[in-house]
Amino acid sequence: MLFTLRTRRPLEAAQLSAMAQSVGYLLSAAGPPLFGALYDAAGHFLPPLVLLLAVCAAMIVFGLGAARDKYVDDEVA
């Protein structure tokens, strides 16, 4: 629904959805190996959990930006 609310035409919605899902899947694929590497390096869960909190904070910031009442093509023009 987010993509259709931020675009005016179906093609724009499809393009925005493809871009967001591609970036999202790439970032989410890096999460478990990074979490494991941080745990292996530190020997405890504090650094990976701090990373998760930082990611959550970034998600809040980007989510608030995505919730603005603007269309995608308004940003380009």
C-alpha positions in Angstrom: 0.0 0.0 0.0 2.9 2.4 0.7 4.1 2.2 -2.9 0.6 3.0 -4.3 0.1 5.9 -1.9 3.5 7.5 -2.9 3.0 7.2 -6.7 0.5 8.4 -9.2 0.9 5.8 -11.9 1.1 2.0 -11.8 4.5 1.9 -13.5 5.9 4.2 -10.9 4.5 2.0 -8.1 6.1 -1.1 -9.7 9.4 0.6 -10.1 9.4 1.9 -6.5 8.4 -1.5 -5.2 11.2 -3.2 -7.1 13.8 -0.8 -5.9 12.7 -0.9 -2.3 12.4 -4.7 -2.2 15.8 -5.2 -3.9 17.6 -2.9 -1.4 15.6 -4.5 1.5 16.5 -8.0 0.6 20.2 -7.1 0.0 20.4 -5.5 3.4 18.5 -8.3 5.2 20.7 -10.9 3.6 23.8 -9.2 5.2 22.2 -9.2 8.7 22.7 -12.7 10.0 26.4 -13.1 8.8 27.2 -9.6 10.3 25.4 -10.5 13.5 27.4 -13.7 13.8 30.7 -12.1 12.9 30.2 -9.4 15.6 29.3 -12.1 18.1 32.4 -14.2 17.2 34.7 -11.1 17.4 33.4 -9.9 20.7 32.5 -13.2 22.4 29.2 -11.9 23.7 26.0 -10.4 22.4 26.4 -6.8 23.3 27.9 -5.5 20.0 25.3 -7.3 17.8 22.5 -6.1 20.0 23.8 -2.5 19.7 23.9 -3.0 16.0 20.3 -4.1 16.0 19.3 -1.0 18.1 21.1 1.2 15.6 19.3 -0.5 12.7 16.0 0.0 14.5 16.8 3.7 15.0 17.6 4.1 11.3 14.3 2.3 10.4 12.4 4.8 12.5 14.1 7.7 10.7 13.5 6.3 7.2 9.9 5.2 8.1 9.1 8.8 9.2 10.5 10.0 5.9 8.4 7.5 4.0 5.3 8.5 5.9 5.4 12.1 4.6 2.5 13.2 2.4 4.5 13.5 -0.8 4.6 11.7 -4.1 7.8 10.2 -5.6 7.7 12.5 -8.7 7.3 15.6 -6.4 10.9 14.9 -5.3 12.3 14.9 -8.8 10.5 18.0 -10.1 
